[in-house]
Amino acid sequence: MNLLLLIIIFTAIGGILSVFAAGIFLLLPDEKRNKILPHGISFAIGALLSVAFWGLIPEAFANIDKAEFQTLSGTILAGILGFFVLEKLLIWRHFHVESCDALDEDSQAAHHHGHHHSFDKSAGSLILLGDAIHNFVDGVLIAAAFLTDVKLGIVTSLAVATHEIPQEVGDFAILLHSGYSKRKALIYNVLASLTTVLGGILAYFSLDDIHETLPYFLALAASSFIYIAVADLIPSLHKKTDIKTSLQQIALIAAGVLLICSLHNVTHAIDETPTNAESIQR
């Protein structure tokens, strides 16, 4: 079979398979899903932070020269600040009010509700953007594996799908928390996963060029996950301060961290995908 066709098929599997596997979460009855959802937010925080700090950032630094370390660190910082500005723009786009000063008490309450709704919506938009960048990088890595060896490419795509499932469950929880319907959450997540295919195709035709910028894509994906976890999700956990809920939150954050780290270590052990473009031979 044509190598490009194989890359397209397996990047689609690597991206979309994890989304549909995680989509089982959407099949739960509404009452049960709504009960689980707050716990899913805690799990998502741990998953996002561990993907960023345990996977994306170390991988980015491993593929650049020491002289570029400060530039890459600056990219992470710029990404976090950039996502702050982007979220501001998204909030302003969803909620057009010039001033609250002239509003009466009822309108003030409505304004506060509308602002909170816009804040939640922006978190959903940011998670989709960050996921799209992350999936694009996964596509590049899958293509690099196929260009080295077909069997390695197949293993890599399956490893990516397995690794992504817990994170996608967290993404669904965030999207539902942000006010997305089950249908829209699934559709938008599938669309974000298709950037895996785009990354695979671009890597097939220009892996040497993409290789040079790949660490910076990883850094941007990491900065988006850090920003979402710290700026949008963690503050929502502070709304409940009782001991039982707080301990549950800590335990679920730890579970998200441990699961992602464990899966990353396992898949990294079986997936020695070369990311050095000089070692890739077509």
Secondary structure, DSSP 8 states (H G I E B T S, - for coil): --HHHHHHHHHHHHHHHHHHHHGGGGGS-HHHHHHHHHHHHHHHHHHHHHIIIIIIHHHHHHTS-GGGHHHHHHHHHHHHHHHHHHHHHHHHHH---S-STT--HHHHHHHHHHHHHHHHHHHHHHHHHHHHHHHHHHHHHHHHHHHH-HHHHHHHHHHHHHHHHHHHHHHHHHHHHTT--HHHHHHHHHHHHTHHHHHHHHHHHHHHHHHHHHHHHHHHHHHHHHHIIIIIIHHHHTT---HHHHHHHHHHHHHHHHHHHHHHHHHHHH------GGG---
